[in-house]
Amino acid sequence: MLIRDKANKNDQNERTVQRQTLLGNGADTRNYVGQHTFGSYLKAERSRKGYSRHSLAATTGIQEKRLLEIEMGKEMPSFKDMQALSSVLEIPESELLAAGHVKRE
């Protein structure tokens, strides 16, 4: 259990560094929201976890074209999309919500 907690902490720290890199070194990532940033963050996390867009779409039930549009910042994810992405990519929903907008359903 302790090893898993340490691995989760390291994983979370790595995502924070990636988010800061995407936003710039001086950005306050906790309060920043933006579609383009969320899309870049999602794409980086998808790649880091070893998912192609096609495989993530198949696993989450989100259409591949929609994932592309979310990653490009043309679409906002719905709350249902966020839940599926959070579950599959093993990222807390709160962290995904901090990375970008969510479309109200």
Secondary structure, DSSP 8 states (H G I E B T S, - for coil): -HHHHHHHHHHHHHHHHHHHHHH-TT--TTT---HHHHHHHHHHHHHHTT--HHHHHHHHT--HHHHHHHHTTSS--BHHHHHHHHHHHT--HHHHHHHS--B--
